[in-house]
Every structure is written in C-alpha cells, then in structure tokens.
Amino acid sequence: MLTFQAARAKVARKFLNQKPKEGLGDLVPQRVRAAPAHKEESLSMQLPSRNEVLDGLPGLGLQLAAVLPIHYPRALLRACGFHPMEVWGPASVDPSEGNFHFQAYTCGIVRNATSFLLQGRLDAAKVLLIPHTCDALQGMASVLKDFVATPQPVTTLYLPRGLHHSNREFLVDELRQLAAKLSELSGVVPDAAALNAQIELDEEADSLLAHLASSRARYDLSDKDFYALARCREYVLSETFIELVNAAPRLDQDLRRRGVPLMLSGIVPEPMSLFEQLADAGAHVVCDDLACISRRLYPKSDPKANPFQRLAERLLAAPHDPTRGAPIMERAHRVYETLTKAGAKGLVIYDPKFCEPELFDIPLLTQFLGSKGVPVLHVEFDMSEAVSNQFLTRLEAFAEMLA
Ligand code: SF4
C-alpha cells in the first residue's frame, strides 16, 4: 500500500509529460500549449483526463463523488473519503434522455447532466451531490430522488441566500448534516485535524487559482489553454492542480496579445471552442466573472476557528454571485473594478439559455456598466449546439466597435 504522499506524487508525475489516452466523451486530456503568437514550441505539459483521475482514486483510498454546480465544500468531501468531480453538462452529450424529464425551458446544464447520468456515464460515482444553486438544480435533485433509480444516492446542499445574520449558523448545520451523510456512505469520519488539513490544502489550491486569474498576462497561454488549465480544478485532486499551475509557463513581463481585450461573464465557457471564435473575431479575454472560475475564488479562513465554521466562512465570503442572492449593485461594482483594472474594453455575458439567476441581474448590471461607458454584449447559447453563426456575427460587430 502506497503512502498517501507517495501515491499523490505518482499521480502528479503521471499527468505531466505524458501522451493522452481516450477518456469520457469530450472530457479527454488536453494539451496546454504556450500562446502561439509568442512562442513556437509547445509546452510539454499534459492535463489529465477524468478517466485517469478516476483510475488513481483507489490507490489514494478515495471514492468518486459527482458534483453539480456551483458552490460546495470540496475539503469536506475529501476529508470524508470522496474525491469530488464536477459535472457542468457536459456540452457534448446528446440531451434527449434528459429532455424527457424536464420542461423545454430548463437550462442545458441540467438536461445534459441528467442525460449523462442516464447514459450510465456517472456510474462510477458513489454519491451524487446537487447543491441548491437554482430552481433548475433543485428540480433535478427532486426528479432524480423521486422518479429515477440512480445507481448512487443523491444528496443535496442548501446554500443560504442574500446577506442575513443567520447564514453562517444555517450553513454550518447544513455542512454538518452533509458530513454525516458522506461519512455514512464512506465509513470515514474525519476528526478536526483531518478536516483542517483538507481546508488548508484547498486554500492553497484556491490561492493559486486566484493568482492564475489575476495574473493571466504573466502566463504564456492562449485563452483556450488558460481556461483548460484553470478548469481542470473541476476534476483533478487539489494536489495535482497545485503542481500543474506551478508547472505552467510563466513570463517575466506581460504577454503581448493582439485584438480587443474583453471581460467574459456567465456560468461556464462551453463549448471551449468559444475561445477560438473570440480570437477569430479579433478579441481575447483579460479577466472574467465566470461562475466556474472567478466567482469561486474562496478566500482563506480563520485557522483558529472550528473546521465547520471555516468551511462555511469560505463559501459565504466568495465573490458576489447571483445564485447566492448577492446584492446586484455590489456585484456590478466588483465587475466594473475588475474590468477596469484588467484593461477590458467591454463585457461579454455568455449564458446558458434559460438561466434564471443570471437573467435576474442582466438589466441592472447592463444599466450600471452603460452609465460608466462600458459596452455589454449579452448572448445565450444552447449547450448541445455548436457556437451559432448569429453569435459570431454579433461578436465580430462588438469587437469591431471596440477596436
Ligand atoms: S445554468 Fe443557471 S439555471 Fe442552469 S444550473 Fe446553472 S445556475 Fe442553474
């Protein structure tokens, strides 16, 4: 039996400098390359596939938990013997099976994720965690619990909305209940030291993600490769993520890039070919307000606090997000500050169709940014379709206007 550190080092070595192998649909390993305009040769760095991560879990004494978006206590799952792998669709899945269970106006993440599950592609997961992010995900949890015989138990997590004094107490109770359910499934009951160790590991990985997001010009990566690296946080071990980011190619000065600098907002940039389309339209991304990246830059917690308080504190202190009922004007100010600091000339809001939490914020966000002279392009996409020509035309016109 390998020690955890030895097994971890083996997994990390395996993911660096190796050839890709076939994985689950489009969730295959992705080669992260240096930005082509700046450097000719490719970086010999390979992101692991989900299957490869899955293969390494038994050696680490971990079981798989499939987790739906957006906010959840990653460290708690790990301490209870689970490795969380996130399911944001995926975009490539045929949504037909999921469509039978939901109204046509349900977002693609829920319909595709349900299809993915019904096709047996999450069978390796020992538990399915569905946070109460929105009505659509709450509906998905209800449908799966009441009408679909899933091979694994479905559990939920209710996150408090808005800013209320009782939020912390409520969330601590929720987290304790979730810990009890996970421990019952895995047989692993973590003590405070084990929980704190996982919280600190997560904090280290999250600080690196924050560094990656705020210093992206100092990484020699194209937009697509930058987001492939940042988004592997959705499925690799925190230790692997730390090693991968530390191995990413850095520069002594800011990367010079052609085209119009933009801020990208929305839930998730799918399909990832979006970044090629942005480049073709003469634009590139200098900062984001994406739910899968910048709205999950959880700050460090008080190391003297009880671990459940720490877990709650981190989730509650995440950047403003409409799915957590954040005050819209506070979010608008944060978006404006980030955009100004990064030198973005405009904001592209790229949302899955029928995403209610996002739609609630759009009028006031657009109005506020308009009052500051920041142009906004709002587009909606269907997760199961390629980027539409209509979107490309609008994007090109937007980039031309800002050039
Ligand atoms: S895209 Fe919007 S509606 Fe769909 S799961 Fe995400 S937050 Fe909910």
Residues whose N, C-alpha, C, O or C-beta is under 5 A from the ligand:
A	BS01	SF4	C107 I109 C134 A136 L137 I267 P352 F354 C355 E356
